[in-house]
Structures are given as structure tokens and as C-alpha cells.
């Protein structure tokens, strides 16, 4: 049986400042259970804060929690809460998390606009 490959790419905004920093947003793709996709979009550049730090740390924490059935129970709302609680960077983000269970159930949680 072939193992499915996951592929993702981050394409930065065309302005040179964002190209040099890698953008302000972050994403997570995981093949855990049926699959997990998350996107965090930030906009703190005007507040003199590196806007990439919060979403990257948030989704790095989410990546660490995603397979922890005891703490997350494959629930996107719990995943967002736990990831946020573990994030220390200054900022905020609009976040969407989609989790597909092997039985075909799709669970989605969104925070922000």
C-alpha cells in the first residue's frame, strides 16, 4: 500500500518586505488520523511587532498537540485552545482548523474574522 504524500507551499505576498520575511501567516498539514489542515493569518505589522511570530508559534504548538488524543481528543476547538495557551509570542491571528476523521466526519473550528 502506498503511503500518501502531503505537500504544501507558502507563497509570500509580492512586496519585497514580505518576501524577505517569509510572510505573516502560517499553515499546518498533517496526515494524522484522516488529516488535519490549519491556517493562521496575522496582521500585526502596523503595531511594530513581527507579525509572523505568533501564527508560526501557534501552529507549531498545534503540530505538537495534534496527535495527543488524551489532551485534544481530535477536536479542532480544543486544539486551538491548547495551542493558544502554549503560545507566548505577542500578537493574534485568525485561525481555521479542519480535521477529517477516518470515518469521513469533517470537524472545523474558526477563530477570528
N, C-alpha and C positions, 0 to 999 in steps of 0.2 A: 504494500500500500504506500503510495506516495505521500510524503509529508507536505501539507500546503505551505506555500511560501507567502510571507507577509511583506509587502513593500509599501513604503511611504516616502514622501518627499516634501520638504518645506521650501516654498518659493517665496522669497522676500519681496517686499514692495520695491518698486523700481527706483526709489530715491536712494542716493548714494549712502546716506547715513544709515538707513535700514539695511542696505546690502552689507555694509561693514559690520553691523552688529548681529546679523542673522535674523533680524525681525523682532517683533514684540510678542509673538504668540508661540504656543507650544501645542504638541499633539502627542497622543499615546495610541499605539496599535498593539494589541496582544491577541494571541490565539488561545488564551486560557479559556477553558470550557468551550463555549461556542464562538467566542470572540468578544473583544472589548475595543471600542474606539472612543477617544475623548479628545476634545479640542478646548483650549483655554485662550481667550483673546483679551489682551490688556490694552490700556491706553493711558498710561501714567507719564508719558514723555514730557508733557507740559508741566508736570509737578516736580521737575528736576530729580526724578527717580528713574533708574534704569528699568524700563517697563518690561523687559524680558525676564527679569529675575523671578518675580512672583509666579507667572504661569509655568515657567520651566521647573521651579521647585515644587509647585503644586502637583504637576503631572509626574514628576519623578517620585514624589511620595505616593501618588496613586498607583504608579507602576509597582512600587514595593508592597502595597496593600492588596492589589487586585486578586491575588491567589490565596489570600488569608481568609479562608472560609469562616474561621472562628470569629474574626473581627468584622468582616464585611458581609458575609452571607450572600455574596453575589448580588448585592443590592446597590444600584448606582447612587442613590441618595446617601447611604451610609459611606460609600467610597468617597464621595465629595466631602462629607463632614469630617471623616478621619484624615483625609489628605490635607484639608484646610487647617485642622487642629495641629498638624505636624509641620506646617509651613511657617517659617519665621521671617521671610522676606517681606518688605514693605510693599504694599500695592493691593490690587484687586484684579479680578478677571471675570468675564462672562464665560461660563463653563457649560459644556454639554457632554454627557457620558451616555453611551449606548452599550448595553450588554446583551448579547444574544446567547440564550441557553441552548444546549444541545437538542432540547425538545422543540425548538423553534420559537419559544417565547422571547420577545424582544422587550427589554426594560430600558427606559430612557429617563434621565433626570437632567434638568437645566436650571442653572442659577444665573441671574442677570438678565439683560435685555436681549 
